[in-house]
Amino acid sequence: MPPALAAGNNNDKDDVRAAAAGDRQAFQRLYRQHAGRIHGAMLRLSGYDHARAEDLTQDAFVRAWQKLDSFREQSSFGTWLYRLAVNVALMDIRARGADPVGYVDEDNVPEHGETPFCAAEREELERAIGKLPPRARAVLVLHDVEGWRHEEIASELEMAVGSSKAQLHRARGLLRKVLGETR
């Protein structure tokens, strides 16, 4: 499991029960409480494609509404929702035909000086991450941003642990090249 997530407010349990019984206002409260974190994860996993992140966020909440009766309170609602949302994004990556071991050809990565990227500027770093191949980006985001272990990533992306580690190494190398850093 990823690191513990904020449980949200104390009313999540009541709102989840009410929403599962069909209370749309309770579900709206859950949406408002958790939409920011879910959208942030979808934005990172979609390569900072804002329209796609919005679609994935909406898909995640639709799926949550449909599956509320399967929430068993074994974890916080926020954790359950986050995991469901990440699964929505990973299914999207798979549906788009992302090769689980595919990489961007190094010849297609711009040389230093051809792009305005600077590691100190978040927006530019986000753009660089967005240029990574989908699976490498997913491994980088899940490991370095969301704090998942390689075993969790490998299981979720249906790859070997070694492949997860290799993709992370490759993604970091491509980022360094794009951002003009040398090692």
N, C-alpha and C positions, 0 to 999 in steps of 0.2 A: 504494500500500500504506500502511496505517497505520504509525505509528512502530514502530520495532523493539520487540519484546516480549521479556520475559525468556525465555530459552531453556529454562528449567527445569533440572533437574539433568542431569549428564552421562550418566545412564543412560537418558535419553529414547530415544535411537537404538536401544539394545539392547531396551528395553521395547517400542518400536513394532514392531520386527522380530518379537519374540516374540509380541506380541499379534496381529499380522497372521497369524501361524502358528497362532493359536487359544489362546494362553496367557492365560487370564482373569485370573490373578494379575498378570501384567505390565500388563494393561489397567487393573486396579484401582489399581496404582501410578501410572499415568498420570492416572487420574481424580483420585486424591488430590492429585497434584502441581498439577493445572490447574483443578480444580473451582471454587476460590474466585474466580479471575479471570473465568472464564466466567460464573459465577452473577452476579457484579457487573455485567458487561456486560448480561446478560439482564434483570437487575433494572432497570437504567437504561432500557433500550430498551422494557421493558414498562410503563413509567410507574410503577414501584415497586409493581406488583401482585405480591406475594410468591408467591402460588400459581402465577400464570402464569409468573413467572421460574423457578420450580422445574420446571415442565413444560417450558419452553423449554430449560433446562439439560439435563434428562434427554433431550429430543429431540436436542439437539446431540451428546451423548455416544453415543446410539444410532446416530445418523448417522455419527459418527466411527468407531465399531466396524464399521459396514457398509462404510465407505469406506477403511479402513486400507490396503488394497492399492493405493489410488490415491495415497497419500502418497509423493512422489518425493524427499524430503529436499532440495528446492531452497530450503527455508526451514526454520526450526526447527519442531518439532512443535507448540510452543505457538502460533506464528504461524499455522500451518495450521489448527489447531483453533479458534483465535479467529475466523479469517475464516469458517470453516464455521459456527460458532455465530452470528455476526452475520448470515450468510445465512439461517439458520433463523429468527431473530427478524424479519428483514425480510420473509421469505415469510409469516410469521404476520401481520405488519401488512398486507401485500397481501391475504391471504386474508380478513381481517376487513373488507375493503372500504374501507380508508382512502383517501380522495381524495388523490392526490399533491400537489394544490395547495390542499387544503381548510384552513380555519382555524376556530378557535372565534370565534364572533361576540363582538365586544368588549362587547356589552350583557350577555353571560352571565358575564363575568369579574367577581368580586366587587370592590367598591370598597374602598379602603384603610380599615381599621377594622372591616370586616365579617369579616375572617379574622385569625387570630393569627399570621400569617407574619412572620418576621423573617429578613432575609438572613444574619445571623450564625449562625443555627442550622441545621445541616445537615439534620436531619430535616424541618424545615419547608420548606427549599429543595427537598428531594426531593419532598415533597408537591406543591409548586408546579409542579415539572417534570412530575410525573405527571398534572397537569391539562391539559397542552398536548395539542393534537391529535396523533395518532400520527406523522404524517410530520414535523411541525415538531419534535416531541420527538426523533425519530430524527436529524434534521439537527443539532439542538442537541447531543445526546449524542455523536454521531460527530465533530462538529467541535470542540466546546469541551471535552469530557471525554476522548475517545479520540484526538484530534489528527489526524483525517483532513482532507484538503484538499477543497475544494468539487468539484473535478473527480472525485475518487474517490466522493464522496457522490452526485453527479449520476449517475455511471455505475451505481452500485449500486442507487439508488432509481429509475432510469430517468426522470430529469428533466433539464431544462436546468441548466447551471451557474448561470445567473441565478436560476432558481427556487430552487436550493439556498441561494443568498445571500439571496434575499427571505424564504425560510422561516426562516433563522437570524435575520435582522433582526426578523421578526415574533415569533418565539419569545422573543427577548430582550425585546422590548417588552411582551409579555404577562406575562413573568416580573416585569419592573419594576412593572407595574401591580398584579399580585397581591401583590407584596412591599411595595408602598407606596412605592417609590422614584420620584422624579421626575428628569427629565433637563433 
